[in-house]
Amino acid sequence: MTIEDLRARIDAIDDQLVSLLNARAACAIEIGRLKRRDALPIFQGDREQAVIRHSRAVTARLGGPLGEEAIARLFERIIDEARRLEAAFEESAEREGGASW
Amino acid sequence: MTIEDLRARIDAIDDQLVSLLNARAACAIEIGRLKRRDALPIFQGDREQAVIRHSRAVTARLGGPLGEEAIARLFERIIDEARRLEAAFEESAEREGGASW
């Protein structure tokens, strides 16, 4: 394959990554909504640690080339963005009396 | 769906994310190999900017919930890990006279 072929493959992978990241974010927002409804704590460090452990185990099973540390760094960022999005939705829900979604 | 259902869905998404991130990293490593073979510059800022623009356009087309800024931050990290991995492979190739992979 040429560099151009490989870049086209990366672009196609990126389409799927963006789609999956959005599907994941939608799940995280819905979890946030259920937690507020049921007055559960929004931040759950044990769940975040489980997500990181899971991602490490998957990359180890696949044999990389991304190592466990690299995947852990990526998932820390993914979790961070999910948390940020949940917080934004929470603020918006509070402002609008929870009626908007 | 319950919180547990949503978490199971996130875990399944994460399996796919880890798999795609590794497929992407393998492409990036192969691009690095071709660049070295053809004595092309390893760092190409215009390509990195194109990747970010592409990811922003895809999330805008999907309508989120991840905004363009959030996706750009995630892809900056993904590119950063790819660059780190390419550098590690390059060092290893130099050390072993380029014969190891």
N, CA and C atoms of all chains as a GROMACS GRO file, in nm:
protein
  606
    1MET      N    1   0.084  -0.121   0.000
    1MET     CA    2   0.000   0.000   0.000
    1MET      C    3   0.086   0.125   0.000
    2THR      N    4   0.039   0.228  -0.067
    2THR     CA    5   0.110   0.356  -0.068
    2THR      C    6   0.070   0.439   0.055
    3ILE      N    7   0.145   0.547   0.076
    3ILE     CA    8   0.109   0.639   0.185
    3ILE      C    9  -0.033   0.691   0.165
    4GLU      N   10  -0.068   0.721   0.041
    4GLU     CA   11  -0.204   0.773   0.016
    4GLU      C   12  -0.311   0.668   0.049
    5ASP      N   13  -0.286   0.542   0.015
    5ASP     CA   14  -0.380   0.434   0.052
    5ASP      C   15  -0.395   0.426   0.203
    6LEU      N   16  -0.282   0.434   0.272
    6LEU     CA   17  -0.285   0.422   0.419
    6LEU      C   18  -0.359   0.540   0.481
    7ARG      N   19  -0.341   0.657   0.422
    7ARG     CA   20  -0.412   0.775   0.475
    7ARG      C   21  -0.562   0.762   0.451
    8ALA      N   22  -0.600   0.707   0.337
    8ALA     CA   23  -0.744   0.685   0.309
    8ALA      C   24  -0.800   0.585   0.410
    9ARG      N   25  -0.720   0.483   0.442
    9ARG     CA   26  -0.765   0.386   0.542
    9ARG      C   27  -0.781   0.453   0.678
   10ILE      N   28  -0.684   0.539   0.713
   10ILE     CA   29  -0.694   0.612   0.841
   10ILE      C   30  -0.819   0.700   0.842
   11ASP      N   31  -0.846   0.768   0.731
   11ASP     CA   32  -0.966   0.854   0.726
   11ASP      C   33  -1.093   0.772   0.748
   12ALA      N   34  -1.097   0.653   0.689
   12ALA     CA   35  -1.215   0.566   0.705
   12ALA      C   36  -1.226   0.520   0.850
   13ILE      N   37  -1.112   0.486   0.911
   13ILE     CA   38  -1.112   0.449   1.054
   13ILE      C   39  -1.160   0.567   1.138
   14ASP      N   40  -1.114   0.687   1.104
   14ASP     CA   41  -1.152   0.805   1.181
   14ASP      C   42  -1.303   0.831   1.174
   15ASP      N   43  -1.363   0.806   1.056
   15ASP     CA   44  -1.510   0.817   1.047
   15ASP      C   45  -1.576   0.727   1.151
   16GLN      N   46  -1.526   0.603   1.160
   16GLN     CA   47  -1.585   0.509   1.256
   16GLN      C   48  -1.555   0.552   1.399
   17LEU      N   49  -1.434   0.601   1.423
   17LEU     CA   50  -1.399   0.647   1.559
   17LEU      C   51  -1.491   0.760   1.603
   18VAL      N   52  -1.512   0.859   1.516
   18VAL     CA   53  -1.597   0.973   1.554
   18VAL      C   54  -1.739   0.925   1.582
   19SER      N   55  -1.787   0.832   1.499
   19SER     CA   56  -1.922   0.780   1.518
   19SER      C   57  -1.933   0.705   1.652
   20LEU      N   58  -1.835   0.619   1.680
   20LEU     CA   59  -1.838   0.543   1.807
   20LEU      C   60  -1.820   0.634   1.927
   21LEU      N   61  -1.733   0.734   1.915
   21LEU     CA   62  -1.712   0.827   2.027
   21LEU      C   63  -1.841   0.902   2.057
   22ASN      N   64  -1.917   0.936   1.954
   22ASN     CA   65  -2.045   1.003   1.976
   22ASN      C   66  -2.149   0.908   2.036
   23ALA      N   67  -2.151   0.784   1.990
   23ALA     CA   68  -2.244   0.686   2.047
   23ALA      C   69  -2.212   0.665   2.195
   24ARG      N   70  -2.082   0.661   2.225
   24ARG     CA   71  -2.037   0.644   2.363
   24ARG      C   72  -2.077   0.765   2.448
   25ALA      N   73  -2.059   0.884   2.392
   25ALA     CA   74  -2.094   1.006   2.465
   25ALA      C   75  -2.244   1.010   2.493
   26ALA      N   76  -2.325   0.965   2.397
   26ALA     CA   77  -2.471   0.963   2.417
   26ALA      C   78  -2.506   0.869   2.533
   27CYS      N   79  -2.439   0.755   2.542
   27CYS     CA   80  -2.460   0.663   2.655
   27CYS      C   81  -2.422   0.730   2.787
   28ALA      N   82  -2.308   0.800   2.786
   28ALA     CA   83  -2.261   0.866   2.909
   28ALA      C   84  -2.360   0.974   2.955
   29ILE      N   85  -2.416   1.047   2.859
   29ILE     CA   86  -2.514   1.150   2.894
   29ILE      C   87  -2.639   1.086   2.953
   30GLU      N   88  -2.682   0.977   2.895
   30GLU     CA   89  -2.801   0.907   2.945
   30GLU      C   90  -2.775   0.851   3.086
   31ILE      N   91  -2.654   0.799   3.108
   31ILE     CA   92  -2.619   0.753   3.243
   31ILE      C   93  -2.627   0.870   3.341
   32GLY      N   94  -2.577   0.986   3.301
   32GLY     CA   95  -2.582   1.105   3.386
   32GLY      C   96  -2.726   1.142   3.420
   33ARG      N   97  -2.815   1.130   3.320
   33ARG     CA   98  -2.956   1.164   3.341
   33ARG      C   99  -3.018   1.067   3.444
   34LEU      N  100  -2.988   0.938   3.427
   34LEU     CA  101  -3.043   0.838   3.521
   34LEU      C  102  -2.989   0.859   3.662
   35LYS      N  103  -2.859   0.895   3.671
   35LYS     CA  104  -2.801   0.919   3.804
   35LYS      C  105  -2.868   1.038   3.873
   36ARG      N  106  -2.893   1.143   3.797
   36ARG     CA  107  -2.960   1.258   3.858
   36ARG      C  108  -3.101   1.222   3.900
   37ARG      N  109  -3.170   1.150   3.813
   37ARG     CA  110  -3.307   1.110   3.844
   37ARG      C  111  -3.313   1.029   3.974
   38ASP      N  112  -3.212   0.940   3.989
   38ASP     CA  113  -3.212   0.851   4.106
   38ASP      C  114  -3.124   0.904   4.219
   39ALA      N  115  -3.079   1.031   4.206
   39ALA     CA  116  -2.996   1.096   4.309
   39ALA      C  117  -2.871   1.014   4.344
   40LEU      N  118  -2.810   0.954   4.240
   40LEU     CA  119  -2.685   0.882   4.260
   40LEU      C  120  -2.567   0.978   4.239
   41PRO      N  121  -2.452   0.946   4.300
   41PRO     CA  122  -2.337   1.034   4.277
   41PRO      C  123  -2.297   1.034   4.128
   42ILE      N  124  -2.267   1.152   4.075
   42ILE     CA  125  -2.233   1.164   3.932
   42ILE      C  126  -2.094   1.105   3.906
   43PHE      N  127  -2.000   1.139   3.991
   43PHE     CA  128  -1.864   1.090   3.971
   43PHE      C  129  -1.846   0.956   4.039
   44GLN      N  130  -1.805   0.856   3.962
   44GLN     CA  131  -1.781   0.724   4.022
   44GLN      C  132  -1.646   0.673   3.977
   45GLY      N  133  -1.546   0.702   4.062
   45GLY     CA  134  -1.408   0.670   4.028
   45GLY      C  135  -1.384   0.522   4.003
   46ASP      N  136  -1.460   0.436   4.072
   46ASP     CA  137  -1.439   0.292   4.053
   46ASP      C  138  -1.479   0.249   3.912
   47ARG      N  139  -1.587   0.308   3.861
   47ARG     CA  140  -1.630   0.278   3.724
   47ARG      C  141  -1.524   0.328   3.624
   48GLU      N  142  -1.470   0.446   3.648
   48GLU     CA  143  -1.368   0.500   3.556
   48GLU      C  144  -1.244   0.410   3.556
   49GLN      N  145  -1.206   0.362   3.673
   49GLN     CA  146  -1.092   0.271   3.680
   49GLN      C  147  -1.121   0.140   3.607
   50ALA      N  148  -1.247   0.094   3.617
   50ALA     CA  149  -1.285  -0.030   3.547
   50ALA      C  150  -1.277  -0.012   3.396
   51VAL      N  151  -1.316   0.108   3.348
   51VAL     CA  152  -1.310   0.137   3.204
   51VAL      C  153  -1.164   0.134   3.157
   52ILE      N  154  -1.077   0.195   3.234
   52ILE     CA  155  -0.934   0.197   3.197
   52ILE      C  156  -0.878   0.053   3.197
   53ARG      N  157  -0.910  -0.022   3.302
   53ARG     CA  158  -0.862  -0.161   3.308
   53ARG      C  159  -0.911  -0.242   3.188
   54HIS      N  160  -1.038  -0.221   3.153
   54HIS     CA  161  -1.096  -0.292   3.039
   54HIS      C  162  -1.020  -0.258   2.910
   55SER      N  163  -0.994  -0.129   2.888
   55SER     CA  164  -0.926  -0.088   2.764
   55SER      C  165  -0.783  -0.145   2.760
   56ARG      N  166  -0.717  -0.147   2.875
   56ARG     CA  167  -0.582  -0.206   2.882
   56ARG      C  168  -0.587  -0.355   2.847
   57ALA      N  169  -0.686  -0.425   2.902
   57ALA     CA  170  -0.696  -0.570   2.878
   57ALA      C  171  -0.721  -0.598   2.730
   58VAL      N  172  -0.806  -0.513   2.666
   58VAL     CA  173  -0.837  -0.537   2.524
   58VAL      C  174  -0.713  -0.517   2.439
   59THR      N  175  -0.636  -0.409   2.463
   59THR     CA  176  -0.518  -0.386   2.379
   59THR      C  177  -0.411  -0.492   2.406
   60ALA      N  178  -0.402  -0.540   2.530
   60ALA     CA  179  -0.306  -0.647   2.560
   60ALA      C  180  -0.345  -0.774   2.485
   61ARG      N  181  -0.476  -0.802   2.481
   61ARG     CA  182  -0.524  -0.922   2.411
   61ARG      C  183  -0.497  -0.912   2.262
   62LEU      N  184  -0.516  -0.789   2.207
   62LEU     CA  185  -0.492  -0.769   2.064
   62LEU      C  186  -0.342  -0.768   2.032
   63GLY      N  187  -0.260  -0.744   2.132
   63GLY     CA  188  -0.116  -0.738   2.109
   63GLY      C  189  -0.068  -0.607   2.047
   64GLY      N  190  -0.144  -0.499   2.067
   64GLY     CA  191  -0.104  -0.367   2.020
   64GLY      C  192  -0.132  -0.347   1.871
   65PRO      N  193  -0.057  -0.256   1.806
   65PRO     CA  194   0.070  -0.198   1.850
   65PRO      C  195   0.060  -0.093   1.961
   66LEU      N  196  -0.060  -0.046   1.994
   66LEU     CA  197  -0.070   0.049   2.106
   66LEU      C  198  -0.055  -0.028   2.237
   67GLY      N  199   0.037   0.017   2.319
   67GLY     CA  200   0.060  -0.047   2.448
   67GLY      C  201  -0.046  -0.008   2.549
   68GLU      N  202  -0.042  -0.072   2.664
   68GLU     CA  203  -0.142  -0.044   2.768
   68GLU      C  204  -0.136   0.100   2.816
   69GLU      N  205  -0.013   0.154   2.827
   69GLU     CA  206  -0.002   0.292   2.877
   69GLU      C  207  -0.063   0.391   2.777
   70ALA      N  208  -0.036   0.368   2.649
   70ALA     CA  209  -0.090   0.457   2.545
   70ALA      C  210  -0.243   0.451   2.545
   71ILE      N  211  -0.299   0.330   2.554
   71ILE     CA  212  -0.445   0.315   2.555
   71ILE      C  213  -0.503   0.378   2.682
   72ALA      N  214  -0.435   0.361   2.794
   72ALA     CA  215  -0.484   0.422   2.918
   72ALA      C  216  -0.488   0.574   2.904
   73ARG      N  217  -0.382   0.632   2.844
   73ARG     CA  218  -0.383   0.778   2.824
   73ARG      C  219  -0.499   0.821   2.736
   74LEU      N  220  -0.526   0.745   2.628
   74LEU     CA  221  -0.636   0.780   2.538
   74LEU      C  222  -0.771   0.770   2.609
   75PHE      N  223  -0.790   0.665   2.688
   75PHE     CA  224  -0.918   0.650   2.756
   75PHE      C  225  -0.935   0.749   2.870
   76GLU      N  226  -0.826   0.792   2.930
   76GLU     CA  227  -0.839   0.900   3.030
   76GLU      C  228  -0.896   1.025   2.963
   77ARG      N  229  -0.851   1.052   2.841
   77ARG     CA  230  -0.901   1.168   2.768
   77ARG      C  231  -1.047   1.147   2.728
   78ILE      N  232  -1.081   1.027   2.682
   78ILE     CA  233  -1.219   0.997   2.641
   78ILE      C  234  -1.314   1.013   2.761
   79ILE      N  235  -1.272   0.961   2.876
   79ILE     CA  236  -1.353   0.973   2.998
   79ILE      C  237  -1.365   1.120   3.039
   80ASP      N  238  -1.255   1.193   3.024
   80ASP     CA  239  -1.254   1.335   3.059
   80ASP      C  240  -1.355   1.413   2.974
   81GLU      N  241  -1.360   1.381   2.845
   81GLU     CA  242  -1.456   1.451   2.757
   81GLU      C  243  -1.599   1.411   2.793
   82ALA      N  244  -1.620   1.284   2.829
   82ALA     CA  245  -1.754   1.240   2.868
   82ALA      C  246  -1.798   1.314   2.994
   83ARG      N  247  -1.705   1.330   3.089
   83ARG     CA  248  -1.735   1.398   3.214
   83ARG      C  249  -1.770   1.545   3.188
   84ARG      N  250  -1.692   1.605   3.099
   84ARG     CA  251  -1.714   1.744   3.064
   84ARG      C  252  -1.853   1.763   3.002
   85LEU      N  253  -1.889   1.669   2.913
   85LEU     CA  254  -2.018   1.675   2.844
   85LEU      C  255  -2.133   1.654   2.944
   86GLU      N  256  -2.116   1.557   3.034
   86GLU     CA  257  -2.218   1.532   3.136
   86GLU      C  258  -2.238   1.657   3.221
   87ALA      N  259  -2.127   1.723   3.256
   87ALA     CA  260  -2.137   1.844   3.340
   87ALA      C  261  -2.211   1.954   3.265
   88ALA      N  262  -2.184   1.968   3.136
   88ALA     CA  263  -2.252   2.070   3.056
   88ALA      C  264  -2.401   2.041   3.049
   89PHE      N  265  -2.437   1.912   3.030
   89PHE     CA  266  -2.579   1.876   3.025
   89PHE      C  267  -2.645   1.898   3.160
   90GLU      N  268  -2.570   1.869   3.266
   90GLU     CA  269  -2.625   1.886   3.400
   90GLU      C  270  -2.657   2.033   3.426
   91GLU      N  271  -2.561   2.119   3.392
   91GLU     CA  272  -2.585   2.263   3.410
   91GLU      C  273  -2.707   2.308   3.332
   92SER      N  274  -2.715   2.260   3.210
   92SER     CA  275  -2.827   2.299   3.125
   92SER      C  276  -2.960   2.245   3.183
   93ALA      N  277  -2.956   2.123   3.238
   93ALA     CA  278  -3.077   2.065   3.298
   93ALA      C  279  -3.119   2.144   3.420
   94GLU      N  280  -3.019   2.186   3.500
   94GLU     CA  281  -3.052   2.263   3.620
   94GLU      C  282  -3.111   2.398   3.583
   95ARG      N  283  -3.051   2.459   3.480
   95ARG     CA  284  -3.098   2.590   3.438
   95ARG      C  285  -3.242   2.583   3.388
   96GLU      N  286  -3.273   2.472   3.321
   96GLU     CA  287  -3.406   2.462   3.260
   96GLU      C  288  -3.498   2.373   3.340
   97GLY      N  289  -3.464   2.353   3.466
   97GLY     CA  290  -3.552   2.276   3.555
   97GLY      C  291  -3.560   2.129   3.518
   98GLY      N  292  -3.459   2.081   3.444
   98GLY     CA  293  -3.455   1.937   3.414
   98GLY      C  294  -3.556   1.895   3.310
   99ALA      N  295  -3.624   1.992   3.249
   99ALA     CA  296  -3.733   1.955   3.160
   99ALA      C  297  -3.689   1.941   3.013
  100SER      N  298  -3.566   1.980   2.985
  100SER     CA  299  -3.530   1.992   2.843
  100SER      C  300  -3.487   1.862   2.776
  101TRP      N  301  -3.459   1.757   2.854
  101TRP     CA  302  -3.422   1.633   2.786
  101TRP      C  303  -3.445   1.512   2.872
  102MET      N  304  -3.342   0.183   2.911
  102MET     CA  305  -3.221   0.108   2.951
  102MET      C  306  -3.175   0.148   3.090
  103THR      N  307  -3.123   0.052   3.162
  103THR     CA  308  -3.069   0.080   3.295
  103THR      C  309  -2.924   0.128   3.282
  104ILE      N  310  -2.871   0.178   3.393
  104ILE     CA  311  -2.730   0.219   3.395
  104ILE      C  312  -2.641   0.100   3.359
  105GLU      N  313  -2.676  -0.017   3.409
  105GLU     CA  314  -2.594  -0.135   3.378
  105GLU      C  315  -2.597  -0.169   3.229
  106ASP      N  316  -2.715  -0.157   3.167
  106ASP     CA  317  -2.726  -0.179   3.022
  106ASP      C  318  -2.637  -0.080   2.946
  107LEU      N  319  -2.643   0.045   2.990
  107LEU     CA  320  -2.566   0.150   2.920
  107LEU      C  321  -2.417   0.127   2.936
  108ARG      N  322  -2.379   0.080   3.055
  108ARG     CA  323  -2.236   0.051   3.077
  108ARG      C  324  -2.191  -0.067   2.992
  109ALA      N  325  -2.278  -0.167   2.977
  109ALA     CA  326  -2.243  -0.282   2.891
  109ALA      C  327  -2.228  -0.234   2.747
  110ARG      N  328  -2.315  -0.140   2.706
  110ARG     CA  329  -2.304  -0.085   2.570
  110ARG      C  330  -2.173  -0.008   2.554
  111ILE      N  331  -2.137   0.070   2.657
  111ILE     CA  332  -2.010   0.145   2.652
  111ILE      C  333  -1.892   0.047   2.645
  112ASP      N  334  -1.897  -0.062   2.721
  112ASP     CA  335  -1.787  -0.159   2.716
  112ASP      C  336  -1.773  -0.218   2.576
  113ALA      N  337  -1.887  -0.246   2.512
  113ALA     CA  338  -1.882  -0.302   2.376
  113ALA      C  339  -1.825  -0.199   2.278
  114ILE      N  340  -1.865  -0.072   2.296
  114ILE     CA  341  -1.810   0.036   2.212
  114ILE      C  342  -1.659   0.046   2.235
  115ASP      N  343  -1.618   0.034   2.361
  115ASP     CA  344  -1.476   0.046   2.393
  115ASP      C  345  -1.393  -0.066   2.329
  116ASP      N  346  -1.450  -0.187   2.321
  116ASP     CA  347  -1.381  -0.296   2.250
  116ASP      C  348  -1.352  -0.254   2.106
  117GLN      N  349  -1.454  -0.196   2.042
  117GLN     CA  350  -1.437  -0.152   1.902
  117GLN      C  351  -1.339  -0.037   1.893
  118LEU      N  352  -1.346   0.057   1.989
  118LEU     CA  353  -1.254   0.172   1.987
  118LEU      C  354  -1.109   0.125   1.998
  119VAL      N  355  -1.084   0.032   2.091
  119VAL     CA  356  -0.945  -0.015   2.109
  119VAL      C  357  -0.897  -0.085   1.982
  120SER      N  358  -0.985  -0.163   1.922
  120SER     CA  359  -0.949  -0.234   1.799
  120SER      C  360  -0.919  -0.134   1.686
  121LEU      N  361  -1.005  -0.035   1.668
  121LEU     CA  362  -0.984   0.065   1.562
  121LEU      C  363  -0.860   0.150   1.589
  122LEU      N  364  -0.839   0.186   1.716
  122LEU     CA  365  -0.720   0.267   1.749
  122LEU      C  366  -0.593   0.189   1.718
  123ASN      N  367  -0.596   0.058   1.740
  123ASN     CA  368  -0.479  -0.024   1.706
  123ASN      C  369  -0.461  -0.039   1.555
  124ALA      N  370  -0.572  -0.054   1.483
  124ALA     CA  371  -0.564  -0.062   1.336
  124ALA      C  372  -0.508   0.069   1.281
  125ARG      N  373  -0.553   0.180   1.340
  125ARG     CA  374  -0.505   0.312   1.299
  125ARG      C  375  -0.356   0.327   1.327
  126ALA      N  376  -0.314   0.282   1.445
  126ALA     CA  377  -0.174   0.293   1.484
  126ALA      C  378  -0.086   0.210   1.390
  127ALA      N  379  -0.136   0.092   1.350
  127ALA     CA  380  -0.060   0.007   1.257
  127ALA      C  381  -0.041   0.080   1.124
  128CYS      N  382  -0.145   0.150   1.077
  128CYS     CA  383  -0.133   0.229   0.953
  128CYS      C  384  -0.029   0.340   0.971
  129ALA      N  385  -0.033   0.408   1.086
  129ALA     CA  386   0.061   0.518   1.110
  129ALA      C  387   0.205   0.467   1.112
  130ILE      N  388   0.226   0.350   1.170
  130ILE     CA  389   0.361   0.291   1.175
  130ILE      C  390   0.408   0.258   1.033
  131GLU      N  391   0.317   0.203   0.954
  131GLU     CA  392   0.353   0.168   0.816
  131GLU      C  393   0.383   0.295   0.735
  132ILE      N  394   0.307   0.401   0.758
  132ILE     CA  395   0.337   0.529   0.690
  132ILE      C  396   0.476   0.577   0.731
  133GLY      N  397   0.508   0.565   0.859
  133GLY     CA  398   0.642   0.606   0.906
  133GLY      C  399   0.752   0.526   0.836
  134ARG      N  400   0.726   0.395   0.818
  134ARG     CA  401   0.824   0.309   0.751
  134ARG      C  402   0.845   0.353   0.606
  135LEU      N  403   0.734   0.382   0.538
  135LEU     CA  404   0.745   0.425   0.398
  135LEU      C  405   0.816   0.560   0.387
  136LYS      N  406   0.787   0.649   0.483
  136LYS     CA  407   0.852   0.781   0.480
  136LYS      C  408   1.002   0.768   0.498
  137ARG      N  409   1.042   0.682   0.591
  137ARG     CA  410   1.187   0.663   0.611
  137ARG      C  411   1.251   0.601   0.487
  138ARG      N  412   1.183   0.502   0.430
  138ARG     CA  413   1.235   0.435   0.310
  138ARG      C  414   1.257   0.536   0.197
  139ASP      N  415   1.160   0.631   0.184
  139ASP     CA  416   1.165   0.728   0.075
  139ASP      C  417   1.226   0.860   0.118
  140ALA      N  418   1.285   0.862   0.240
  140ALA     CA  419   1.351   0.982   0.293
  140ALA      C  420   1.260   1.105   0.291
  141LEU      N  421   1.131   1.081   0.325
  141LEU     CA  422   1.035   1.192   0.337
  141LEU      C  423   1.037   1.244   0.480
  142PRO      N  424   0.997   1.371   0.500
  142PRO     CA  425   0.992   1.421   0.638
  142PRO      C  426   0.889   1.342   0.720
  143ILE      N  427   0.926   1.306   0.843
  143ILE     CA  428   0.837   1.226   0.929
  143ILE      C  429   0.719   1.310   0.979
  144PHE      N  430   0.748   1.429   1.023
  144PHE     CA  431   0.642   1.516   1.075
  144PHE      C  432   0.581   1.597   0.963
  145GLN      N  433   0.450   1.583   0.943
  145GLN     CA  434   0.384   1.662   0.839
  145GLN      C  435   0.262   1.730   0.899
  146GLY      N  436   0.284   1.856   0.941
  146GLY     CA  437   0.181   1.931   1.012
  146GLY      C  438   0.055   1.951   0.930
  147ASP      N  439   0.070   1.961   0.798
  147ASP     CA  440  -0.050   1.982   0.715
  147ASP      C  441  -0.141   1.859   0.718
  148ARG      N  442  -0.081   1.740   0.718
  148ARG     CA  443  -0.161   1.618   0.727
  148ARG      C  444  -0.231   1.611   0.863
  149GLU      N  445  -0.161   1.648   0.969
  149GLU     CA  446  -0.223   1.643   1.102
  149GLU      C  447  -0.341   1.741   1.109
  150GLN      N  448  -0.323   1.858   1.049
  150GLN     CA  449  -0.434   1.955   1.047
  150GLN      C  450  -0.552   1.900   0.966
  151ALA      N  451  -0.521   1.830   0.856
  151ALA     CA  452  -0.629   1.773   0.774
  151ALA      C  453  -0.706   1.666   0.852
  152VAL      N  454  -0.635   1.588   0.934
  152VAL     CA  455  -0.700   1.484   1.015
  152VAL      C  456  -0.795   1.550   1.117
  153ILE      N  457  -0.748   1.656   1.180
  153ILE     CA  458  -0.833   1.727   1.277
  153ILE      C  459  -0.957   1.787   1.207
  154ARG      N  460  -0.933   1.850   1.092
  154ARG     CA  461  -1.046   1.909   1.018
  154ARG      C  462  -1.148   1.802   0.981
  155HIS      N  463  -1.096   1.687   0.937
  155HIS     CA  464  -1.184   1.576   0.898
  155HIS      C  465  -1.269   1.530   1.017
  156SER      N  466  -1.205   1.514   1.133
  156SER     CA  467  -1.279   1.466   1.251
  156SER      C  468  -1.385   1.568   1.294
  157ARG      N  469  -1.350   1.696   1.283
  157ARG     CA  470  -1.448   1.801   1.316
  157ARG      C  471  -1.568   1.795   1.221
  158ALA      N  472  -1.539   1.777   1.093
  158ALA     CA  473  -1.647   1.774   0.993
  158ALA      C  474  -1.739   1.655   1.018
  159VAL      N  475  -1.682   1.539   1.055
  159VAL     CA  476  -1.765   1.420   1.076
  159VAL      C  477  -1.856   1.441   1.196
  160THR      N  478  -1.803   1.494   1.306
  160THR     CA  479  -1.888   1.512   1.425
  160THR      C  480  -1.994   1.619   1.399
  161ALA      N  481  -1.960   1.721   1.321
  161ALA     CA  482  -2.059   1.824   1.287
  161ALA      C  483  -2.171   1.763   1.204
  162ARG      N  484  -2.134   1.675   1.110
  162ARG     CA  485  -2.234   1.610   1.025
  162ARG      C  486  -2.325   1.519   1.108
  163LEU      N  487  -2.265   1.450   1.207
  163LEU     CA  488  -2.344   1.360   1.293
  163LEU      C  489  -2.430   1.439   1.392
  164GLY      N  490  -2.393   1.564   1.416
  164GLY     CA  491  -2.468   1.645   1.512
  164GLY      C  492  -2.436   1.614   1.657
  165GLY      N  493  -2.318   1.561   1.682
  165GLY     CA  494  -2.272   1.536   1.819
  165GLY      C  495  -2.329   1.408   1.877
  166PRO      N  496  -2.339   1.398   2.012
  166PRO     CA  497  -2.330   1.506   2.110
  166PRO      C  498  -2.190   1.565   2.134
  167LEU      N  499  -2.084   1.499   2.085
  167LEU     CA  500  -1.951   1.558   2.102
  167LEU      C  501  -1.935   1.674   2.004
  168GLY      N  502  -1.899   1.789   2.056
  168GLY     CA  503  -1.879   1.906   1.972
  168GLY      C  504  -1.745   1.899   1.898
  169GLU      N  505  -1.726   1.993   1.809
  169GLU     CA  506  -1.603   1.995   1.730
  169GLU      C  507  -1.479   2.014   1.817
  170GLU      N  508  -1.490   2.096   1.921
  170GLU     CA  509  -1.373   2.120   2.007
  170GLU      C  510  -1.336   1.992   2.083
  171ALA      N  511  -1.437   1.921   2.132
  171ALA     CA  512  -1.411   1.797   2.206
  171ALA      C  513  -1.346   1.694   2.114
  172ILE      N  514  -1.398   1.679   1.993
  172ILE     CA  515  -1.341   1.583   1.898
  172ILE      C  516  -1.199   1.624   1.859
  173ALA      N  517  -1.178   1.754   1.841
  173ALA     CA  518  -1.043   1.801   1.807
  173ALA      C  519  -0.944   1.767   1.919
  174ARG      N  520  -0.987   1.786   2.044
  174ARG     CA  521  -0.899   1.751   2.157
  174ARG      C  522  -0.868   1.600   2.157
  175LEU      N  523  -0.969   1.519   2.130
  175LEU     CA  524  -0.947   1.374   2.128
  175LEU      C  525  -0.852   1.334   2.015
  176PHE      N  526  -0.870   1.393   1.899
  176PHE     CA  527  -0.784   1.355   1.786
  176PHE      C  528  -0.643   1.411   1.802
  177GLU      N  529  -0.629   1.523   1.871
  177GLU     CA  530  -0.492   1.570   1.901
  177GLU      C  531  -0.419   1.464   1.984
  178ARG      N  532  -0.491   1.404   2.077
  178ARG     CA  533  -0.430   1.300   2.161
  178ARG      C  534  -0.401   1.174   2.079
  179ILE      N  535  -0.495   1.136   1.993
  179ILE     CA  536  -0.475   1.017   1.908
  179ILE      C  537  -0.352   1.036   1.818
  180ILE      N  538  -0.341   1.154   1.758
  180ILE     CA  539  -0.226   1.185   1.671
  180ILE      C  540  -0.097   1.184   1.754
  181ASP      N  541  -0.106   1.238   1.874
  181ASP     CA  542   0.010   1.243   1.962
  181ASP      C  543   0.060   1.102   1.994
  182GLU      N  544  -0.032   1.010   2.021
  182GLU     CA  545   0.008   0.872   2.051
  182GLU      C  546   0.067   0.805   1.926
  183ALA      N  547   0.010   0.836   1.810
  183ALA     CA  548   0.063   0.779   1.684
  183ALA      C  549   0.206   0.828   1.662
  184ARG      N  550   0.228   0.957   1.689
  184ARG     CA  551   0.360   1.017   1.670
  184ARG      C  552   0.462   0.952   1.765
  185ARG      N  553   0.417   0.931   1.889
  185ARG     CA  554   0.502   0.870   1.990
  185ARG      C  555   0.542   0.728   1.949
  186LEU      N  556   0.445   0.656   1.896
  186LEU     CA  557   0.467   0.518   1.855
  186LEU      C  558   0.562   0.514   1.734
  187GLU      N  559   0.538   0.604   1.637
  187GLU     CA  560   0.626   0.612   1.520
  187GLU      C  561   0.770   0.638   1.563
  188ALA      N  562   0.785   0.731   1.659
  188ALA     CA  563   0.920   0.766   1.707
  188ALA      C  564   0.986   0.644   1.773
  189ALA      N  565   0.909   0.568   1.850
  189ALA     CA  566   0.964   0.450   1.917
  189ALA      C  567   1.008   0.346   1.813
  190PHE      N  568   0.925   0.329   1.707
  190PHE     CA  569   0.961   0.233   1.602
  190PHE      C  570   1.084   0.281   1.526
  191GLU      N  571   1.090   0.412   1.506
  191GLU     CA  572   1.204   0.468   1.434
  191GLU      C  573   1.334   0.445   1.510
  192GLU      N  574   1.330   0.472   1.640
  192GLU     CA  575   1.449   0.448   1.723
  192GLU      C  576   1.491   0.302   1.715
  193SER      N  577   1.391   0.215   1.725
  193SER     CA  578   1.421   0.071   1.723
  193SER      C  579   1.478   0.031   1.586
  194ALA      N  580   1.425   0.092   1.479
  194ALA     CA  581   1.474   0.061   1.344
  194ALA      C  582   1.618   0.108   1.328
  195GLU      N  583   1.647   0.227   1.382
  195GLU     CA  584   1.783   0.280   1.371
  195GLU      C  585   1.882   0.194   1.448
  196ARG      N  586   1.839   0.152   1.568
  196ARG     CA  587   1.924   0.072   1.653
  196ARG      C  588   1.957  -0.062   1.586
  197GLU      N  589   1.856  -0.114   1.515
  197GLU     CA  590   1.874  -0.248   1.458
  197GLU      C  591   1.900  -0.242   1.308
  198GLY      N  592   1.944  -0.126   1.261
  198GLY     CA  593   1.979  -0.112   1.120
  198GLY      C  594   1.861  -0.126   1.026
  199GLY      N  595   1.741  -0.102   1.078
  199GLY     CA  596   1.624  -0.101   0.991
  199GLY      C  597   1.580  -0.240   0.948
  200ALA      N  598   1.644  -0.342   1.002
  200ALA     CA  599   1.616  -0.478   0.952
  200ALA      C  600   1.506  -0.549   1.030
  201SER      N  601   1.463  -0.489   1.143
  201SER     CA  602   1.379  -0.568   1.232
  201SER      C  603   1.231  -0.570   1.196
  202TRP      N  604   1.189  -0.480   1.107
  202TRP     CA  605   1.045  -0.488   1.076
  202TRP      C  606   1.014  -0.435   0.936
   0.00000   0.00000   0.00000
